[in-house]
Amino acid sequence: MEPGVSRNIPEFYLRDVLLVWAGHFTPIEQVRDRLVEMTIALACADPDRLEEGPVDLALKRLLCRLARRELAGLNDAQHHAPAEAALA
């Protein structure tokens, strides 16, 4: 443990928490993992993306926005794939 860090702070595993939240959007493990990694990467690269308020709620909102965008893209790809195959 690092000097100056209290032993009374509960352990917090960000990826585990984000995986639970991502599980509310999709049962697909690869998509959940991608959502978690994208959330962490965006939060680290651009902390201004995190809205005011408690950090857990800000991360949850960021993950929700990413999930909606990601799942909309997957849905579009599934609907267009048969049409594109027919054109080829």
N, C-alpha and C positions, 0 to 999 in steps of 0.2 A: 504494500500500500504506500502511496506517495506521502511524503511529509505534509502535514497540514490538512490532510483529508480525514474527515471524521469517520469513525467506524460505525456510527449510528445511521449513516445514509444507506437506505436499502439499495440493493443492486438493481440496476435498470438496464435492460437489454433492449436497445432501440429496435434492432431488427426483429426480435421476437414480437414486440408490441405491434410494429407495423405489419408483420405477417398476419397477425390476428385480424387487424383492420382490413387488410387486403383480401382476406378470406371472405369478407362480407360481400365482395364484388365478384369474385370468381373462384371456382373450385380448381382451376388449372394452376398447378404448382409453378410452371415456368412463367406464367403471367403474373402471379403473386410475387415471385422473386424479382421480376423486372420492375414491378411497381414499387417495391421496397427500395431497390437500388436507385431507381430514378428519383424517388422522394428524398433519399439521403443525399444524393449527388446534387440535386437542385438546392436543397436547404443549405448545404455547405458552400456551394459555388455562389449562391446569391441569397444571403440571409434576408434581404429585403422582401423576398417572396413570402416570407412568413409574416402573417398578419399580426396585428396587435393582440395582446392577451396571453394566456398561458401557452407555453411552448407545445404542450401535448395537443391542445386543440388546434394550434396553428399547423402542426405537422399532419394532423388528421385531415384538416381542410385541404392541405396541399396534396396529400395522397388521394383524397376524393376527386379533386380536379384532374389529377393525372389519370386516375382510374376511368373516369368518364371519357376522357380523350382517347385513352388506350383501347377501351372496350368499344367505343364508337368506330375506331379504326379497324378493329378485328371484325366487327359486324359488317362494315362496308366491304372488307376483303372477302368475307364468306359469301356475301350476296353477289359480288362482281366476279368471283372466280369462275363459276360455270359459264357466264356470258362470255368472258374473255377466252375460255377454252374453246367455246363454240366458234369464235371468230378466227382462231388460229388454224 
